[in-house]
Amino acid sequence: MDKLKVCFLGTGSMGSSVLKGLLAAGHHPKLISATTNSEASAASLRELGISALSVEEASDANSLLAADSDLVVLGVKPYALLDLIDEIAAELPTTAVVVSMAAGIELATIAKRLPGHPELIRSMPNTPALVGSGVTGLAAADSATARSLDVATWLFEQVGSVVEVREDQINALSAISGSGPAWIYFLIEKWHEVALAQGFTEEQAKLLVEKTLIGSAKLLELTGEEPNKLRRAVTSPGGTTARIIETLDQADLTHLFDKALRSAVARAQELANPKG
Ligand SMILES: NC(=O)c1ccc[n+]([C@@H]2O[C@H](COP(=O)([O-])OP(=O)(O)OC[C@H]3O[C@@H](n4cnc5c(N)ncnc54)[C@H](OP(=O)(O)O)[C@@H]3O)[C@@H](O)[C@H]2O)c1
């Protein structure tokens, strides 16, 4: 993999975090290229030692860089993805592994725009990739080789963990891990609100909630214990924590979480197949 020419087309928050992970892992900057819309974004990427072009300065930037790549990562917003594909289709090498990060756009839709390009992979990363702790789901087109999946796995392992799934699981994966940071931050917001209501200062509430979350996550990771076991360790029968768990359990969180997940999957299906 260390000789692969990797090109990021559309290098915003998600694309640049993967790109930076790749650089940090020691991939040679001369093997990495990127495009952006604005020249300002391209200039800041060039400071990393890679070649970066903007569409603002070179209207053929995407096809130019895609033409000389082994692995092409499509990192524009979903609404811009199909135009980008049309732009590069003629120049893209047929052997190139193409990895889309776009939420909601199916492999069949991409394949229709890229006839003769079998190596298609769909990915769903999440924002902790920015700090090297992402989780990325990958689904390969039936036409793709096992090597292409290995290439995509290698790429996203530079910024965290990778899970291979079937494409029909991507929307559920997206609801769990892609949107996962939003679930967690929303819980933090609510937890913070109830701490404030108890008279703690903003600073104290932030510290109590966030450090508890980070510490608990570290404990989970470093001990490798089941969450259930760690929870029981702080829950004496008949004690105060037991009251908290009983109260939360009355709200049937499993049902609520399942409902939230299903609503996200339904929305992803609507976005992929708009009516009219
Ligand atoms: N953010 C997430 O949590 C997340 C999670 C999973 C998947 N994704 C997917 O990742 C993709 C990118 O999301 P993002 O959050 O990274 O978006 P973003 O920060 O807005 O980045 C989009 C990038 O595309 C560039 N761009 C726009 N038009 C272009 C064109 N015609 N040619 C080349 N580059 C162009 C932009 O350039 P400028 O920098 O000049 O504006 C920017 O660098 C989306 O498809 C999204 O569905 C995102």
The ligand as an SDF file (V2000), in Angstrom:
LIG
                    3D

 48 52  0  0  0  0  0  0  0  0999 V2000
  -18.9070   15.3250    8.3120 N   0  0  0  0  0  0  0  0  0  0  0  0
  -19.3950   14.1390    8.6710 C   0  0  0  0  0  0  0  0  0  0  0  0
  -19.7190   13.8690    9.8250 O   0  0  0  0  0  0  0  0  0  0  0  0
  -19.5350   13.0510    7.6430 C   0  0  0  0  0  0  0  0  0  0  0  0
  -19.7200   11.7240    8.0900 C   0  0  0  0  0  0  0  0  0  0  0  0
  -19.8310   10.7320    7.1290 C   0  0  0  0  0  0  0  0  0  0  0  0
  -19.7880   11.0530    5.7790 C   0  0  0  0  0  0  0  0  0  0  0  0
  -19.6310   12.3450    5.4020 N   0  0  0  0  0  0  0  0  0  0  0  0
  -19.6180   12.6400    3.9760 C   0  0  0  0  0  0  0  0  0  0  0  0
  -18.3880   13.2240    3.6380 O   0  0  0  0  0  0  0  0  0  0  0  0
  -18.5840   14.1080    2.5510 C   0  0  0  0  0  0  0  0  0  0  0  0
  -17.9070   15.4220    2.8600 C   0  0  0  0  0  0  0  0  0  0  0  0
  -18.4670   15.9860    4.0210 O   0  0  0  0  0  0  0  0  0  0  0  0
  -17.6890   17.1150    4.8280 P   0  0  0  0  0  0  0  0  0  0  0  0
  -18.3980   17.2640    6.1170 O   0  0  0  0  0  0  0  0  0  0  0  0
  -16.2140   16.8340    4.8260 O   0  0  0  0  0  0  0  0  0  0  0  0
  -17.9840   18.3720    3.8720 O   0  0  0  0  0  0  0  0  0  0  0  0
  -17.1830   19.7440    3.7380 P   0  0  0  0  0  0  0  0  0  0  0  0
  -16.3610   19.9960    4.9600 O   0  0  0  0  0  0  0  0  0  0  0  0
  -18.1440   20.7760    3.2890 O   0  0  0  0  0  0  0  0  0  0  0  0
  -16.1510   19.4460    2.5490 O   0  0  0  0  0  0  0  0  0  0  0  0
  -16.5190   19.4520    1.1900 C   0  0  0  0  0  0  0  0  0  0  0  0
  -15.2530   19.6920    0.4040 C   0  0  0  0  0  0  0  0  0  0  0  0
  -15.5740   19.6490   -0.9890 O   0  0  0  0  0  0  0  0  0  0  0  0
  -14.9240   20.7310   -1.6310 C   0  0  0  0  0  0  0  0  0  0  0  0
  -15.6070   20.9750   -2.8990 N   0  0  0  0  0  0  0  0  0  0  0  0
  -16.8390   21.5330   -3.1280 C   0  0  0  0  0  0  0  0  0  0  0  0
  -17.1150   21.5010   -4.4460 N   0  0  0  0  0  0  0  0  0  0  0  0
  -16.0410   20.9130   -5.0620 C   0  0  0  0  0  0  0  0  0  0  0  0
  -15.7240   20.5790   -6.3940 C   0  0  0  0  0  0  0  0  0  0  0  0
  -16.5540   20.8410   -7.4140 N   0  0  0  0  0  0  0  0  0  0  0  0
  -14.5540   19.9660   -6.6370 N   0  0  0  0  0  0  0  0  0  0  0  0
  -13.6810   19.6850   -5.6490 C   0  0  0  0  0  0  0  0  0  0  0  0
  -13.9310   19.9610   -4.3520 N   0  0  0  0  0  0  0  0  0  0  0  0
  -15.0890   20.5740   -4.0740 C   0  0  0  0  0  0  0  0  0  0  0  0
  -14.9760   21.8520   -0.6290 C   0  0  0  0  0  0  0  0  0  0  0  0
  -14.0320   22.8520   -0.9680 O   0  0  0  0  0  0  0  0  0  0  0  0
  -13.8000   24.1520   -0.0460 P   0  0  0  0  0  0  0  0  0  0  0  0
  -12.9580   23.6750    1.0990 O   0  0  0  0  0  0  0  0  0  0  0  0
  -13.0630   25.1050   -0.9120 O   0  0  0  0  0  0  0  0  0  0  0  0
  -15.1670   24.6090    0.3560 O   0  0  0  0  0  0  0  0  0  0  0  0
  -14.6060   21.0640    0.6350 C   0  0  0  0  0  0  0  0  0  0  0  0
  -13.2090   20.9040    0.6990 O   0  0  0  0  0  0  0  0  0  0  0  0
  -20.0920   14.2560    2.3430 C   0  0  0  0  0  0  0  0  0  0  0  0
  -20.4780   13.5560    1.1940 O   0  0  0  0  0  0  0  0  0  0  0  0
  -20.6890   13.6430    3.5720 C   0  0  0  0  0  0  0  0  0  0  0  0
  -21.9110   12.9810    3.2910 O   0  0  0  0  0  0  0  0  0  0  0  0
  -19.4750   13.3520    6.2960 C   0  0  0  0  0  0  0  0  0  0  0  0
  1  2  1  0
  2  3  2  0
  2  4  1  0
  4  5  1  0
  4 48  2  0
  5  6  2  0
  6  7  1  0
  7  8  2  0
  8  9  1  0
  8 48  1  0
  9 10  1  0
  9 46  1  0
 10 11  1  0
 11 12  1  0
 11 44  1  0
 12 13  1  0
 13 14  1  0
 14 15  2  0
 14 16  1  0
 14 17  1  0
 17 18  1  0
 18 19  2  0
 18 20  1  0
 18 21  1  0
 21 22  1  0
 22 23  1  0
 23 24  1  0
 23 42  1  0
 24 25  1  0
 25 26  1  0
 25 36  1  0
 26 27  1  0
 26 35  1  0
 27 28  2  0
 28 29  1  0
 29 30  1  0
 29 35  2  0
 30 31  1  0
 30 32  2  0
 32 33  1  0
 33 34  2  0
 34 35  1  0
 36 37  1  0
 36 42  1  0
 37 38  1  0
 38 39  2  0
 38 40  1  0
 38 41  1  0
 42 43  1  0
 44 45  1  0
 44 46  1  0
 46 47  1  0
M  CHG  2   8   1  16  -1
M  END
$$$$
